[in-house]
Structure formats: C-alpha cells, structure tokens
Amino acid sequence: MTRVLVVEDDPQLVRALVINLQARRYGVDPAPDGATALRLAAARQPDAVVLDLGLPDMDGTDVIKALRSWTRVPILVLSARRASDEKVAALDAGADDYITKPFSMDELLARLRAAVRRTEAAPLAPDIVFVTTDEFTIDLLAKKVSRGGHDVRLTPTEWHLLEILVTNPGRLITQKHLLQEVWGVSQSSKTNYLRVYMAQLRRKLETDPAHPRYLITEPGMGYRFESCTGLS
C-alpha cells in the first residue's frame, strides 16, 4: 500500500483528502502542523507527502528543507499562494510539484501517481554507470551527484530528468518525451515544467547557469546532455 503524509491544518480539506485517498487504497497519515508532520515522516516513512505551506507552527518551506535533509520522498505542495516567487522558493527548497488551491481532486491524484511512479528505479543504459565532467560527477547506481567535493541534493524530479539526459549523451531528447517520461502523458504539453526544473538543475550543476556547458537547450525542440569529459 502506498502511504501518503497529508500536512494540512484545514479539517474539512483533510477529511476530503483522506476520503479520496483511502477510496483509492492509499494509506493516509494526516498532520495538522509542521512538527507533527516531521515526527510522522520519520516514524511512518511515507511514499509521498502532500503539504500545505501555511501551517500554524512553521512555514511549509521549512518542513520541505527539514525533510530534504534526510529523505528524497516526493513532496507535492498544495497551497493558496500563487505568487511565482513563492512557487520558486518551494521548488528550490526541494518540492517536486506545486498545486494551487482551489484544485481538482482528479488532477491532484494524477500528479500524486506520477510523483510516486518517478521514485521507482528506472532502467539504466548498461554501459553507463559514472558520468564525470569538469564541474560535477554522477554515480547512476548510487543515485548521487557531487560537485566540488560536496553532495548535490536533487529532488526526485530533478534526478529523473538528469538521469534521462545523461544516459543519452549528445542525443536530443524532445520536450514531449521528457514530459511523458517524468510527468506522464497527460502533462505532455506543459513545457513550463521543463523550463523550471532545467533551470534548477543548471543552478545546481553549471558554473554559469545562463550559459550552460552541459545541459543544453535546443530551442523549440528539447534538451541534450553534452559530456565534455567522460562516461564509464
């Protein structure tokens, strides 16, 4: 059973989420505040987290940062905050998706399924295990990225995108293919998703994100990974 931690202080919304999730055979742990959420996350090890940002005891972005210090569980933000800087802050903190209130329950469930699906191990190209560049290294088996001798924290969504690109070095991967692989067929036209997440990857990996050396955009078509050093 897939277990979901629902972090929300609105009792009516919590009840609606619990009913809908349980009807689809999800296990649900509700948490009315950030402290309870962090305690339940450690005790119950959920498969996904649905998180409101406006909590009574702490900001939701602080909950995201605390979770990201030890887990890569998918985090879906569910918030009434619509400003782009709020969304960017949550995504930069480590959220995998951002859904604004009011929302469609069907859309939330679809995004939840996609987020859980992304955490499943993807088959790797058999001849590529390590990717080494002048700026960073990637261990595909251990699912780790390091830069300057330090681990780089990636969200599951960021990792999935990077994994697809680096296991196809030099090959153009179309926007549609990336969207379908990472977000599912229903999101295959949401090119803004790609722009946001590729920008995040560049900020974390490229020396000059505005002039990327490795994560290259082919305007109107897609993206490709240029390995300037080596694969093994």
LINKAQUI-V598321 format. One record per pair of residues at least 6 apart in sequence whose C-alpha atoms are under 6 Angstrom apart, sorted by the first residue. I is the first residue (numbers start at 1). J is the second residue. Records with the same first field share a line. If there is no record, write none. Layout:
I: J, J
This chain:
2: 26, 47
3: 26, 27, 28, 46, 47
4: 28, 46, 47, 48, 49
5: 28, 29, 30, 46, 49
6: 30, 50
7: 31, 32, 51
8: 32, 52
9: 32
31: 37
33: 55
48: 73, 74
49: 75
50: 76, 77
51: 77, 78
52: 77, 78, 79
53: 59, 60, 79
61: 90
65: 93
74: 115
75: 95, 96
76: 96, 97, 98
77: 98, 99
78: 99, 100
79: 100, 101
80: 100, 101
94: 155
96: 157
114: 183
125: 167
128: 232
129: 140, 232
130: 138, 139, 231, 232
131: 137, 138, 231
132: 230
133: 229
136: 146, 147
137: 145, 146
138: 144, 145
145: 151, 152
146: 152
165: 225
166: 225
169: 225, 226
170: 224, 225, 226
171: 224
172: 223, 224
173: 222, 223, 224
174: 221, 222
175: 222
176: 188
179: 188
180: 188
202: 209
203: 209
214: 225, 226
215: 225
216: 223, 224
217: 223
